[in-house]
Amino acid sequence: MSAFGNGRKRIRSVCAKVINQNGGKGVMLHSGLFRVDGMEPDRGTMA
């Protein structure tokens, strides 16, 4: 189940980055519906 462990690490990393970008305030994340600056390309700009 290494894929599960790696996925969990990724989710924690993204959550930490988003909370940091939001000045430590709480955030609500919806799977597949958020983007963290510098971590993911914009979905609409990929060819």
C-alpha positions in Angstrom: 0.0 0.0 0.0 2.9 2.4 -0.7 0.6 4.3 -3.1 -1.8 5.1 -0.3 1.1 6.3 2.0 2.5 8.4 -0.8 -1.0 9.9 -1.5 -1.5 10.7 2.1 1.9 12.5 2.2 0.9 14.5 -0.9 -2.4 15.6 0.7 -0.7 16.7 3.9 1.9 18.6 1.9 -0.8 20.4 -0.2 -2.9 21.2 2.9 0.2 22.6 4.7 1.0 24.8 1.7 -2.5 26.1 1.3 -2.8 26.9 5.0 0.5 28.8 4.8 -0.6 30.7 1.8 -3.8 31.7 3.6 -1.9 33.2 6.5 -2.5 30.3 8.9 -6.3 30.6 8.7 -8.5 27.6 8.1 -9.2 26.5 4.5 -11.7 24.1 2.9 -10.3 21.9 0.2 -12.4 19.9 -2.3 -10.6 17.0 -4.0 -9.6 18.0 -7.5 -11.1 21.5 -7.2 -8.1 23.5 -5.9 -4.8 24.6 -7.1 -1.7 25.6 -5.0 0.5 28.2 -6.6 3.7 26.6 -8.0 2.6 23.0 -7.4 0.1 22.3 -10.2 -0.2 23.7 -13.8 -3.4 25.6 -14.7 -5.8 23.0 -16.1 -7.0 25.3 -18.9 -3.5 26.1 -20.3 -2.3 22.6 -21.0 -2.2 21.6 -24.7 
